[in-house]
Amino acid sequence: MHKSYDVVVVGGGPAGSAAAYTLAKAGIEVCLIDKSVFPRDKLCGGLLTLRSKKVFEEVFQAGWDKAHEYSAKGVRLFHKKQLLNSVENYSQFYFTRRYHFDDYLLTLAKKAGVDCKEGASITEINIEGKTCRLRSGEDIAYRYLIGADGVNSIVAKSIFGSSFNKKTIGFALETELDRSSVGTSSHLDLPEVYFGLVQWGYGWVFPKENTLTVGLGGLHSRNAHMKKGFQQFISDRFGDVAMGAIKGHYIPCGDYRRNPGVEDVLLVGDAAGLVEPITGEGIAFAMQSGHLAASAIIDTTTGHARPNPYVIYKETFAQISSILNYASVLSHLIFPKVSQRLFVKVLPKTKNLTHMHMDLMADELDYPQYAKKLISRVPRGIVRQIMAKR
């Protein structure tokens, strides 16, 4: 005999916790399953934008101060070793360790009444029979299933045959540096973003309370020697420095799932590929998609909507997919070498482009407006060259 729930959520990250929290607050019996015991480490730069703050407060209605450990008002942009621009006292960025952030969100979900099964690996999902089998042998039955289990999603694999497209997936390497071990860089107070280090991607140095998160990410298919480049990046920036373990992980790179589920099974967050390719933002879209998926199920169970939640979710999902569509097109104006040469010349002469980018991440400038302003600053001949190579 197995335990049965209205909804099973697979994955306890921001998307899964947002979905489970929303469902529990609506009085729906929900079980969240995660293979890890929280708190747990998670590869992620830990950047939280004002968009993330806005979504968090709308979904969880809880204190934001506990969600982050460091904040900064500005950014420094580089091309390889060359500083292109530095902006201070403009917009706000927050930084967190996913070790703490995800645990905070999951704790909020538990307090809302979510039944959490941590340290429980799923070995098989029977879509027709609507059950999840755990490694322990226990079967968990569900009426609706939400896959919030990341880029290697077993839920996505169960309904589509594969978790992601190997040709379009991204890959990132990351490590933590103790501030006390990096000399004068221990006073680094603004996030740093580095272009020109990898193809179709960038490097980053994000300040935290006691550490610096250093990473490098780009399209996996275009960067065969990323580890060597990552080590060189750290050496160039910090010299001979002791570092923590280098972690690697696949990441979505703008190639989201156009069909984020089927009937009673919905995909959210990284499982649906919801990472914006220009800014790398994923946490805000994870929380938002989890909330939207849960809301679609709530509408279905209350009898106010169509036969299955996927129909509703697909419609509301457009709130996110429209953003990713714009970002995908615009990424072809930012990442190719020809356009980066242009930005290397233009960025040192103006702060407007950087302000635009920060306004975009703060959700104070929408993507159509951003696209119009960006394209107006790029010569038409270069636009035609770039778009012709898509």
N, C-alpha and C positions, 0 to 999 in steps of 0.2 A: 504494500500500500504506500502511496506517495503523497507528499504534501502538495496542496494545490493553492495557487494564488490567482487573483485577477490579473496581475501584471508581474512579470519577471524582468528585471533590468540586469543586463550582463555588463559589468564594468563600473567601478566606483570612482572614476575621475570626475571632473567638473560636469560633463554631459550626463553621466549616470546619476550623480547626486542631484543635479537639477531636475531630472526627470522623476526620480524617486520621491524627492521632496514635494514636488508639485502634485503628484498623485496622492501621496499620503495626506497632504493638507486638504485634499478634496474627499477624504474618507475612503479611498480605494485601497484594498489590501495589496501591498506590493512587497516583493522580495528582491533585494539587490545582492548579486553574487559577484565576488571578485576573487581572483586567484591569490592575491596578496593579502597580508594582514597590515592594516593601517596603524600608524603612518608608515609609508614606504617611499623609497626614492623613485623619481621619474625623470627621464631625460627631458629637459625643457629649459629654455632660457629664463623663464620666469617673469617675462615682461607682462605687466598688466596695464592696459591703456584706460583712458577715461571711458571708452566704450565698454570695457570689461566691468568697470565700476558701476556704470549705469545698468547693465544687464544683471549683475550680481544683486544690486539693491532692489531691482524690480522682481526678481525671482525669489530670493531668499529673505528679503526684508530684514536683514541682520546687519550687525556692525561691520563696516568696511575696514576699520583699523586692525582688526584681527586677521585680515586676509593678506596683508603684506608686511614686509619688514624694512623697506627702504623706499624712498621716493626722490625724484629729481625733476627739475624744471628745465629741460633743455636736452641737447644731443650734440655729439661730435661726429661728423661724417668724414671718412677717409677714402682715398683710392690707393690701395696698397699701403705704403708708408706715408703718403702725402695727406696732410690735413687739408680738406677742401673747405670746410665750414664748421663753425661752432656757434650754436645758439643757446643762450642762457635766459632764464626767467621768461620762458614762453611755453605754455601748456604744461601738463603734468604727466609724468610716468611713474608707475609703481612697480616694485620688484618683489618677488616672493620666491621661496623654495617650495617646490611642489610637495615636498615631504610634509610641510606644514599646511599649505593651502588646501590640498586635496583632503587632508584629514579634517580640517575645519569644516569644509562643505559636507563631508560624509557625516560628521558629528551632528550637523544641523538636520540632515536627513533622518538620522536615527532618532533625534529628539521629536521629529514630526511623526514618528511611528513606523518608520521603515524597518522591516525585518532584514537585517544584514547577515549574510553568510560570507565571512572573510576567510581567506586561506582555502577556498573551495574551487578547485579547478573543474571546468566543464570538459568532459571528454567527448560528448556527443549531443547534438540537438536534433530531435525528431520533429521536423516542421509539421508533418501531417498529424502526428500523434500529440503535438503540442507539449512536449516534455524536454527537460534538460537533464542529462545524466551527469552526476558528479563523479569524480575519481573515487570517492568513497563507496560508490555503488548506489547512492540515493538518487531517486528520480524526483524532479521538481516539475509539477504540471503548471501550465499557465493558460490564460485565455488570450492575453496579448504579450508580445515579447519586444523589448527594446534592446538593440545592440549598441552599447556604449563602450565596447571593449577594444577600442583603439585601432591602429592601422592594420594589425594582424588579426582582425576581428573573426572569431569563429562563427559569429552570427552571420556576417556577410558571406563567409565561405559556405555556410549551410544553405543559403538561398541563391547565391550567384556562382558558386563553384570556386571562387578565388576572393582573397581579401583585398587585393589592389592590383593595379596595372603596372607591371615591372618596367614598362617603357616610360612611364610618366611619373613614377614615384621619386620622391626626394630622399636624401640621406643626410644625416647630421652627425657630427662628432662634437663632444663637449667634455669639459673638465672644470673642476672647481679649484681656484687658487686661494690660499689663505692670504688675506691682506697683509699680514705681518711678514710674509715671505717675499714680497715683491717691491721692497724699497720704497722709493718715492711714489710708485704707482698705488701704494696703499691709500693714498689720498684721492684716488680717482673718484670723482663725485658725479659725473655725467655718463650716461650710456654712450658707447662708441660703436659705430657701424662701419664695416670695412667692405668696400666693393673692389673688384679686380683680383680677388684671391682665388675664386672658383668660378666656373662657368654656370651661369643662371642661378646665382645665389650670392651669399655674402657671409662675412664673419662678424662676430659681435663680442663685446666685453660689457657685461652688465654688472653694475655695482650692487652688492648686498650688504647686510650689516657687518658681517665678519669675513666675507669671501668675495671673490670676483668670479662670475660665471663666464667662461670663455668658450665660444663655439664657432663652428664653421659648417655651413650647410648649403646644398645645391642639388640640382638634378643628378640622380645617381648615375644615369646612363652617360652623362657628359663629364664625369669626374672620377676617373679610374684610380687616381693616386691621391685621394683626399687626405689620408692619414699623414703622408709625407708633407703635404701642404699645410696641414693643421699644426704639425710640430714646428715647421718653419715660421708660421704665423706667431706662435707663442714665443719662439726664440727671438724673433724680430721685435716683438712688442715688449717682452719682459726680460730678455736675456736668459741666463742659466738659472732657472727657477724650479723649485720642487713643486710638483703638481699631483693632484689626486688621480684616480683611475680615469682613463679616457673611455668614455661610453659612446656607443654608436647605436643609431636607431633609424629605421625608415620613417619618413614623415610625408604626409600628403603635400602636394606642391601645386595646388590650384585645380587639379583634375578631380573634382568632386563627382559623386554619383548622381547622375541625372535622375535616376529612379532610386530614392533612398529607402527602399523597402518593398514589401509586397503584402497587401491585405492587412493581416494582423501582426506583421513583423516590421518594425521601423528601425532605421539606422540613424545614429546621431553622432556628433563630434567627429573625431578622426576616423571612426568606422564608416562615416559617410564622406570622408575626404574634405572636411570643412576647415581648411587652412588657406588663408588669403596669401597668394604668391608674392605680392609686393612687400607687405609689411611683416609677413610671417605670423600674423595674428591668428590664433586658433582658440584660445580659452574663451573669449567672448562668444564666438560662434558655437562652441561646445555647449556652454550653459544655455544659450538661446535655443539651440536645436533640441536640447533635452526638454526644455520647458514647452516648446511647440509640439513635440511628439506626445508628451504627457497630456497636454491640453486637447489634442486630437482624440486621444483615448477617452478622456473625460467627457467630451462632447458626444462620443459614440455611445458610451455606457449610460448616459442620461437620456438617451433617446431623442436628442435634439438635432441629430445629424444623420448623414448617410450611412449605409450598411457597415463600412469598415473604416478604421481610423486612417488608413493610408491615403484615402481620397482627400481627407481634410488636411492631413500633414503635407501632402504634395503641394497643395495650394499655399499654405502658410510658409512652407519651405522656400518659396520664391522670395521671401524677405531676405534670405541669406544668399540664395543662388544668383539673384540679380546682382548682388555686390561682387560675388566671385566671378561672374561673367565679365563685368567691367574690368576687374583686376587682372583677369587672364589676358585680355586684349592689351591693357596698358603695360603689362609686364614685358611685352615685345618692344616697348619704347624705352625700357629702363635697363634690362639685363644684357641685350646684345652688345658686342664690343663697339660697334659704330656709334651707338647712342651713349655708351659710357664715356667715350672720348669727348663727346659734346658736353656731358655733364661735368667732366673734369675741368673743362674750360669755363663753364658758366657758373657753377656752384660757388667758387671763391669770390665771385663778383656780386652776388646777391643772396639775401637770406629768404627771399620770397618763396623759392622752391621748397626750402626746408620747412618754412612755416606752413605751406600748403600740405606737406606730408604729415606734419604733426597735427594739423587740423583734421585731416582725414582719419588719423588714428584716434582722435578725440571724439569722433562722430559729430564734429561741428561743420564738416564739409562733406557733402555726399559725393559719390563716385562720378556721376555725370558732370558735376561742377568741377571736380578735380581733373577729369579727363579733358574738359574744355580748356581749362587753364594750362594744363601740361602741354597739350598739343599746340596751343597758341605760341608756346615758347620754343618749339622744335621746328626747324626749317622743313618746309613741305617735302623737299627732295629727300631728306633723311627719313621722314615718315614713310615715303613710298618705298625706299630701300628696305627698311625694316619690315614693313608689312608684306613685302614681296617674298621675304625669306621665311614667313610663317609656315 
